[in-house]
Amino acid sequence: METAGPRQGNLARVLGLVHAHGPLSRATLTEITGLNRSPIADLVFDLASSGLVEDARPDDDIIVETLADLARGRHTLAGFQ
């Protein structure tokens, strides 16, 4: 059996955090995970490209910050449906 590498672990961690807490900004994900901004941006991009999260911009926020949120209507977590 193959073990997950650090990238897969980080993808699962970010997805789990969004699942548990709802929409989180990339800054918050950076703070919680201890990862730098660039890897967080890459992880969110990969999760969004897979349809597991979506980037949303709050309508009422003057300082627009991208949020990672679970894709609407999708019930997939860490690759399991």
MODELLER restraints for C-alpha pairs under 7 A, 6 or more apart:
rsr = mdl.restraints
at = mdl.atoms
rsr.add(forms.Gaussian(group=physical.xy_distance, feature=features.Distance(at['CA:11:A'], at['CA:43:A']), mean=6.00, stdev=0.5))
rsr.add(forms.Gaussian(group=physical.xy_distance, feature=features.Distance(at['CA:12:A'], at['CA:78:A']), mean=5.61, stdev=0.5))
rsr.add(forms.Gaussian(group=physical.xy_distance, feature=features.Distance(at['CA:15:A'], at['CA:78:A']), mean=6.96, stdev=0.5))
rsr.add(forms.Gaussian(group=physical.xy_distance, feature=features.Distance(at['CA:18:A'], at['CA:24:A']), mean=6.39, stdev=0.5))
rsr.add(forms.Gaussian(group=physical.xy_distance, feature=features.Distance(at['CA:18:A'], at['CA:68:A']), mean=6.88, stdev=0.5))
rsr.add(forms.Gaussian(group=physical.xy_distance, feature=features.Distance(at['CA:18:A'], at['CA:69:A']), mean=6.08, stdev=0.5))
rsr.add(forms.Gaussian(group=physical.xy_distance, feature=features.Distance(at['CA:18:A'], at['CA:70:A']), mean=6.55, stdev=0.5))
rsr.add(forms.Gaussian(group=physical.xy_distance, feature=features.Distance(at['CA:19:A'], at['CA:70:A']), mean=6.56, stdev=0.5))
rsr.add(forms.Gaussian(group=physical.xy_distance, feature=features.Distance(at['CA:22:A'], at['CA:69:A']), mean=6.13, stdev=0.5))
rsr.add(forms.Gaussian(group=physical.xy_distance, feature=features.Distance(at['CA:23:A'], at['CA:67:A']), mean=5.77, stdev=0.5))
rsr.add(forms.Gaussian(group=physical.xy_distance, feature=features.Distance(at['CA:23:A'], at['CA:68:A']), mean=5.42, stdev=0.5))
rsr.add(forms.Gaussian(group=physical.xy_distance, feature=features.Distance(at['CA:23:A'], at['CA:69:A']), mean=4.46, stdev=0.5))
rsr.add(forms.Gaussian(group=physical.xy_distance, feature=features.Distance(at['CA:24:A'], at['CA:67:A']), mean=5.28, stdev=0.5))
rsr.add(forms.Gaussian(group=physical.xy_distance, feature=features.Distance(at['CA:24:A'], at['CA:68:A']), mean=5.43, stdev=0.5))
rsr.add(forms.Gaussian(group=physical.xy_distance, feature=features.Distance(at['CA:24:A'], at['CA:69:A']), mean=6.82, stdev=0.5))
rsr.add(forms.Gaussian(group=physical.xy_distance, feature=features.Distance(at['CA:25:A'], at['CA:65:A']), mean=6.53, stdev=0.5))
rsr.add(forms.Gaussian(group=physical.xy_distance, feature=features.Distance(at['CA:25:A'], at['CA:66:A']), mean=5.86, stdev=0.5))
rsr.add(forms.Gaussian(group=physical.xy_distance, feature=features.Distance(at['CA:25:A'], at['CA:67:A']), mean=4.30, stdev=0.5))
rsr.add(forms.Gaussian(group=physical.xy_distance, feature=features.Distance(at['CA:25:A'], at['CA:68:A']), mean=6.13, stdev=0.5))
rsr.add(forms.Gaussian(group=physical.xy_distance, feature=features.Distance(at['CA:26:A'], at['CA:40:A']), mean=6.60, stdev=0.5))
rsr.add(forms.Gaussian(group=physical.xy_distance, feature=features.Distance(at['CA:26:A'], at['CA:41:A']), mean=7.00, stdev=0.5))
rsr.add(forms.Gaussian(group=physical.xy_distance, feature=features.Distance(at['CA:26:A'], at['CA:66:A']), mean=6.72, stdev=0.5))
rsr.add(forms.Gaussian(group=physical.xy_distance, feature=features.Distance(at['CA:26:A'], at['CA:67:A']), mean=6.36, stdev=0.5))
rsr.add(forms.Gaussian(group=physical.xy_distance, feature=features.Distance(at['CA:30:A'], at['CA:36:A']), mean=5.96, stdev=0.5))
rsr.add(forms.Gaussian(group=physical.xy_distance, feature=features.Distance(at['CA:30:A'], at['CA:37:A']), mean=6.04, stdev=0.5))
rsr.add(forms.Gaussian(group=physical.xy_distance, feature=features.Distance(at['CA:30:A'], at['CA:40:A']), mean=6.45, stdev=0.5))
rsr.add(forms.Gaussian(group=physical.xy_distance, feature=features.Distance(at['CA:44:A'], at['CA:68:A']), mean=6.72, stdev=0.5))
rsr.add(forms.Gaussian(group=physical.xy_distance, feature=features.Distance(at['CA:47:A'], at['CA:53:A']), mean=5.60, stdev=0.5))
rsr.add(forms.Gaussian(group=physical.xy_distance, feature=features.Distance(at['CA:48:A'], at['CA:54:A']), mean=5.10, stdev=0.5))
rsr.add(forms.Gaussian(group=physical.xy_distance, feature=features.Distance(at['CA:48:A'], at['CA:55:A']), mean=6.96, stdev=0.5))
rsr.add(forms.Gaussian(group=physical.xy_distance, feature=features.Distance(at['CA:51:A'], at['CA:71:A']), mean=6.27, stdev=0.5))
rsr.add(forms.Gaussian(group=physical.xy_distance, feature=features.Distance(at['CA:52:A'], at['CA:70:A']), mean=6.03, stdev=0.5))
rsr.add(forms.Gaussian(group=physical.xy_distance, feature=features.Distance(at['CA:52:A'], at['CA:71:A']), mean=5.44, stdev=0.5))
rsr.add(forms.Gaussian(group=physical.xy_distance, feature=features.Distance(at['CA:52:A'], at['CA:76:A']), mean=6.70, stdev=0.5))
rsr.add(forms.Gaussian(group=physical.xy_distance, feature=features.Distance(at['CA:53:A'], at['CA:68:A']), mean=6.19, stdev=0.5))
rsr.add(forms.Gaussian(group=physical.xy_distance, feature=features.Distance(at['CA:53:A'], at['CA:69:A']), mean=5.20, stdev=0.5))
rsr.add(forms.Gaussian(group=physical.xy_distance, feature=features.Distance(at['CA:53:A'], at['CA:70:A']), mean=4.11, stdev=0.5))
rsr.add(forms.Gaussian(group=physical.xy_distance, feature=features.Distance(at['CA:53:A'], at['CA:71:A']), mean=4.34, stdev=0.5))
rsr.add(forms.Gaussian(group=physical.xy_distance, feature=features.Distance(at['CA:54:A'], at['CA:68:A']), mean=5.92, stdev=0.5))
rsr.add(forms.Gaussian(group=physical.xy_distance, feature=features.Distance(at['CA:54:A'], at['CA:69:A']), mean=5.39, stdev=0.5))
rsr.add(forms.Gaussian(group=physical.xy_distance, feature=features.Distance(at['CA:54:A'], at['CA:70:A']), mean=6.06, stdev=0.5))
rsr.add(forms.Gaussian(group=physical.xy_distance, feature=features.Distance(at['CA:54:A'], at['CA:71:A']), mean=5.04, stdev=0.5))
rsr.add(forms.Gaussian(group=physical.xy_distance, feature=features.Distance(at['CA:55:A'], at['CA:66:A']), mean=6.15, stdev=0.5))
rsr.add(forms.Gaussian(group=physical.xy_distance, feature=features.Distance(at['CA:55:A'], at['CA:67:A']), mean=5.49, stdev=0.5))
rsr.add(forms.Gaussian(group=physical.xy_distance, feature=features.Distance(at['CA:55:A'], at['CA:68:A']), mean=5.14, stdev=0.5))
rsr.add(forms.Gaussian(group=physical.xy_distance, feature=features.Distance(at['CA:55:A'], at['CA:69:A']), mean=6.45, stdev=0.5))
rsr.add(forms.Gaussian(group=physical.xy_distance, feature=features.Distance(at['CA:56:A'], at['CA:66:A']), mean=5.94, stdev=0.5))
rsr.add(forms.Gaussian(group=physical.xy_distance, feature=features.Distance(at['CA:56:A'], at['CA:67:A']), mean=5.27, stdev=0.5))
rsr.add(forms.Gaussian(group=physical.xy_distance, feature=features.Distance(at['CA:56:A'], at['CA:68:A']), mean=6.70, stdev=0.5))
rsr.add(forms.Gaussian(group=physical.xy_distance, feature=features.Distance(at['CA:57:A'], at['CA:64:A']), mean=6.39, stdev=0.5))
rsr.add(forms.Gaussian(group=physical.xy_distance, feature=features.Distance(at['CA:57:A'], at['CA:65:A']), mean=6.36, stdev=0.5))
rsr.add(forms.Gaussian(group=physical.xy_distance, feature=features.Distance(at['CA:57:A'], at['CA:66:A']), mean=5.34, stdev=0.5))
rsr.add(forms.Gaussian(group=physical.xy_distance, feature=features.Distance(at['CA:57:A'], at['CA:67:A']), mean=6.29, stdev=0.5))
rsr.add(forms.Gaussian(group=physical.xy_distance, feature=features.Distance(at['CA:58:A'], at['CA:64:A']), mean=6.83, stdev=0.5))
rsr.add(forms.Gaussian(group=physical.xy_distance, feature=features.Distance(at['CA:75:A'], at['CA:81:A']), mean=6.33, stdev=0.5))
